[in-house]
Amino acid sequence: MKIYTKRSIQKLPISLQEAWDFLSSPENLKTITPDYMSFDILSGGDRSMFPGQIIQYIVTPIAGIKTKWVTEITHVKDKEYFVDEQRFGPYSLWHHKHFIKEIDGGVEMEDIVDYKLPMGFLGQMVHPFLVAPKLNEIFDYRREKLIELFGEFKGDSTPAATLKQDILA
């Protein structure tokens, strides 16, 4: 049983309140998801996130195959973090932690996703050339969309100033 971890950090030149308002609204998920994925919320996305919230949506991640995905918001700490966990969908495990914190000149957002693929060894075989690149593509799109919406962070010149992401096995 192999569990993968994807970690992404992005800094933005906005206030903590502005970041929280945007990120804690399920309706904004569509804005930061690539158009080709045809992301549509079916239910549960009509209010800001709260513990126990169930969100159902349809997404088309690969080859035009529509997939129903159901997540539960399991933890929320106002203006600090929230956690979503897949209840039904394409992964055997999906546990996504979203952290935000105020920094000089804006906010730092950190995502940590722990996930496991279905189909055992076959799932592990397709991870490096199908799943990992697709997750990187989705997070790259999100990074660019957030820069388009809120501007580029100018606070420091380290690579983590704009984005750091990796997938660990």
Steps between C-alpha positions, in 0.01 A plus 500: 500500500676811376381840622624805310528854630474812286611824662458843348580847636398826337524857623257770395492878562158504666364526853427198715129588492494525119682166468268329747185641338610370160639161605220408742229550236438171315363695203853629431629146438369523144698823446832335592437169317600459133203546265556165326414327828136623471479551876139535617373506858184292530421576863643631825696794362255775582667624821845554648671187621406346834584170671271224376420672170454251215575631152407297193637582161572362156848531356656374176868444585611270218388420145153653533399248767252664739557408863280572799703617799363545851709674765438582863645806668621336820683785676486879482687758704399848389773678302751219572410171332239258373514134405305318231481122472363299211201289595436370149711544188802389302751457785522232769607782735489878456578720801566865407615752759485870406699739721525877473700742708577867494854594398673831421340627180215250481415139576660163460277212396614145554324191371586151616318219324542140613355259248492136404412361160262212442599175326810425707813442294330616178411831666862539613620431146290778344580754773827640355373555145128565548393601852800701625527708178123564504509620862798725420311640200194575714708673769695693233171623355381601845825689567470694174130572553562633853777726366262621228231574759712647781838594352848364544667497838803731504603461865811283470701348220527139616334237278239443771391861456274392217473123506654193642347167420606143509363150514657263748463124487 
